[in-house]
């Protein structure tokens, strides 16, 4: 695993040893940041099911100002800490060591509101994430926020998730990215 572009381009990141963590492939990561384009500059990012932290670190390398990583797996948390330290990015990040469902229940902003949310759950948990996403709290999402859900290609993803509306779906082999947007009015009343 490596950082693809930006300030830390080419930097190798520590990866998982077993099958418990499934990092986003470089091909899908490149597609994700192509979809986001210039939105990444100055963005506050929420990385749900952060795994190794490679997506959030890529975002920081490309100009995001802050990333909140949410991860429960102890091995993954160690990787996130190590990879941030290796890149000298500890000051630009918060790490929330909990289940995503706990993060949602706490209602803590953790440096929000977020301009970009990336969610890469274990594919079996995609239905749980869909349910959680309908409970976004006021203030979590910035005006015109973008939410990207990575999921299995065969997953049935609804067109509306609470204040989010599906904009487009991108398929890459067995993996898909679905992009959602929120309008300023919905962000205020969610």
C-alpha positions in Angstrom: 0.0 0.0 0.0 1.1 3.5 -0.8 0.0 7.1 -1.0 -0.8 7.7 -4.6 -0.6 11.5 -5.0 0.0 14.8 -3.2 2.5 15.8 -0.5 3.3 12.3 0.6 3.1 10.7 -2.9 4.9 7.3 -3.1 5.1 6.9 0.7 4.6 3.3 1.7 1.9 2.6 4.3 1.8 -0.4 6.7 -0.9 -2.9 5.7 -2.8 -5.7 7.3 -1.3 -9.1 7.9 -4.5 -11.2 7.7 -7.9 -11.1 6.0 -9.7 -9.2 8.8 -9.0 -5.8 7.1 -9.7 -5.3 3.4 -7.9 -2.2 2.2 -9.4 -0.2 -0.7 -7.4 -1.1 -3.9 -5.2 1.5 -5.5 -7.5 1.4 -8.6 -10.6 2.2 -6.5 -8.7 4.8 -4.4 -7.6 6.6 -7.6 -11.2 6.5 -8.8 -12.5 7.9 -5.5 -10.1 10.9 -5.6 -10.9 11.5 -9.2 -14.6 11.6 -8.3 -13.9 14.1 -5.4 -11.6 16.2 -7.5 -10.9 19.7 -6.1 -13.4 19.2 -3.3 -10.6 17.6 -1.2 -8.7 20.9 -0.9 -9.3 22.3 2.6 -11.9 19.6 3.3 -12.8 18.1 6.7 -13.1 14.4 6.2 -14.8 11.6 8.1 -13.4 8.1 7.4 -15.8 5.5 8.7 -14.5 1.9 9.0 -11.0 3.5 8.5 -9.1 0.2 8.4 -5.4 1.1 7.8 -6.2 4.8 7.4 -5.0 4.8 3.8 -8.0 6.8 2.5 -7.8 9.5 5.1 -4.0 9.7 4.7 -4.5 10.0 1.0 -7.0 12.8 1.6 -4.5 14.7 3.8 -1.7 14.2 1.3 -4.0 15.8 -1.4 -4.9 18.8 0.7 -7.6 18.0 3.2 -7.2 19.9 6.4 -8.4 17.3 8.9 -9.6 13.7 9.0 -11.5 11.9 11.7 -10.9 8.2 11.6 -13.5 5.8 13.1 -12.4 2.3 13.6 -13.0 -0.4 16.3 -10.4 -3.2 15.3 -7.3 -3.0 17.6 -4.9 -4.1 14.8 -6.4 -1.5 12.4 -6.1 1.2 15.1 -2.4 0.4 15.5 -1.9 0.7 11.7 -3.7 4.0 11.6 -1.5 5.4 14.4 1.7 4.0 12.8 0.8 5.3 9.3 -0.1 8.8 10.6 3.1 8.9 12.6 5.2 7.7 9.6 3.7 10.5 7.5 3.9 13.2 10.2 0.2 13.8 10.1 -0.9 13.1 13.7 -1.8 16.8 14.2 -4.3 16.7 11.3 -6.3 13.8 12.6 -8.6 12.5 15.4 -9.0 8.8 15.9 -12.3 7.5 17.4 -11.7 4.0 18.7 -15.2 2.7 18.6 -17.8 1.0 16.4 -19.4 3.2 13.8 -22.8 2.6 15.5 -21.4 4.0 18.8 -19.9 7.0 16.9 -23.4 7.8 15.6 -25.1 7.3 19.0 -22.6 9.6 20.8 -23.6 12.6 18.7 -20.1 14.0 19.2 -18.9 16.1 16.3 -15.2 15.1 16.5 -14.1 18.1 14.4 -17.1 18.2 12.1 -19.1 19.4 10.2 -17.7 17.2 7.5 -17.3 18.1 3.9 -16.5 14.6 2.8 -17.5 11.3 4.3 -16.0 8.0 3.1 -17.6 4.8 4.4 -16.0 1.4 3.6 -17.8 -1.1 5.9 -17.2 -4.8 5.7 -19.6 -5.6 2.8 -21.8 -7.7 5.1 -22.4 -4.6 7.2 -23.6 -2.4 4.3 -27.3 -2.8 5.4 -26.4 -1.6 8.9 -24.6 1.4 7.5 -27.6 2.3 5.3 -29.8 2.3 8.5 -27.3 4.4 10.4 -27.0 7.0 7.6 -30.6 7.9 8.0 -29.8 9.2 11.5 -27.3 12.0 10.6 -27.6 14.7 13.2 -27.8 18.4 12.5 -24.3 19.9 12.2 -22.5 16.7 11.2 -22.6 17.4 7.5 -21.4 20.7 5.9 -23.5 22.5 3.3 -23.0 20.5 0.0 -21.3 17.6 1.7 -20.4 14.5 -0.3 -20.8 11.0 1.1 -19.1 8.1 -0.7 -20.1 4.6 0.2 -17.9 1.7 -0.9 -19.8 -1.6 -1.2 -20.1 -4.8 -3.0 -21.3 -4.5 -6.6 -24.4 -6.6 -5.9 -25.5 -4.5 -2.9 -28.9 -2.9 -3.1 -28.3 0.8 -2.2 -31.4 3.1 -1.8 -31.5 6.4 -3.6 -32.2 8.4 -0.4 -30.5 8.0 3.0 -31.9 10.6 5.4 -30.7 14.0 4.2 -28.6 12.3 1.4 -29.6 11.8 -2.2 -27.8 9.3 -4.4 -26.1 11.1 -7.3 -24.1 8.4 -9.1 -22.8 4.9 -8.8 -19.4 3.7 -10.1 -18.6 0.0 -10.6 -15.1 -1.4 -10.4 -15.2 -5.2 -10.8 -16.8 -6.6 -7.6 -16.5 -3.2 -5.8 -18.8 -0.2 -6.3 -18.7 3.4 -5.0 -22.0 5.2 -4.6 -21.9 9.0 -4.3 -24.5 10.9 -2.3 -24.9 14.7 -1.9 -26.7 16.8 0.7 -28.3 20.1 0.0 -27.6 23.1 2.4 -31.3 23.1 3.5 -31.2 19.4 4.3 -27.9 19.8 6.2 -29.4 22.4 8.4 -32.6 20.4 9.2 -31.2 16.9 9.4 
